[in-house]
Amino acid sequence: MTAIDQNAIDTLFTGARTHNVWQDKSVSEEKLRELYNLMHFGPTSMNCQPLRVLFLKSQAAKERLKPALMPANQEKTLKAPVVAVLGYDTEFYEHLPRMFSHNKDAKSLFEGKTDFINATAFRNSSLQGGYFILAARSVGLDAGPMSGFNNAAVDETFWPDGKVKSNFLCNLGYGDTASLFPRQERFAFDEVCEVL
């Protein structure tokens, strides 16, 4: 592997910010597909890929989400060009014969093991959520990931069969840089890391 250049580092990390205010500029479906097609290369355990994404573009779809949002998150979410609802499929293991094809017993490792299924799905969908944010930045979109919503209400509204559970939301679009908060402090290496 070759290290990425400073411009790429700036786009993905040091210059990237979480956005709450959005330009009035739409995001195409082609751009969302480009995002996904980058994100899906990120590693997951046993290539399980539990992430499921709903891209809410229409105002009607966003209005369905509104009752589940904390009041402080409603305006910025309704004004975002796209709201991605990131969830995890609790039946991801059904796809392992295809996605992890070199291990014929992979599916059986999960069958009937609810705690193992949920932990694996949540952990790996969270990993994929991180890749999602980086992929969004890679294709020129700004991201506003957030909690601050009622998961049960989102699940009932958008995934009522109970197979998919919501993890977090991510507003997408082209952010208004003039409305950014000052960057908050980060922990230094020596505060949170040890080399043993």
FENZI-V439889 format. One record per helix or strand. SS is the DSSP state (a for helix, b for strand). FROM is the first residue (numbers start at 1). TO is the last residue. If there is no record, write none. Layout:
# FENZI-V439889
((SS;FROM;TO) (SS;FROM;TO))
This chain:
# FENZI-V439889
((a;6;14) (b;18;18) (b;22;22) (a;29;39) (a;45;47) (b;51;56) (a;59;66) (b;69;69) (a;71;78) (b;82;89) (a;92;99) (a;107;109) (a;114;138) (b;142;146) (b;149;149) (a;151;158) (b;164;173) (b;175;175) (a;177;179) (a;189;192))
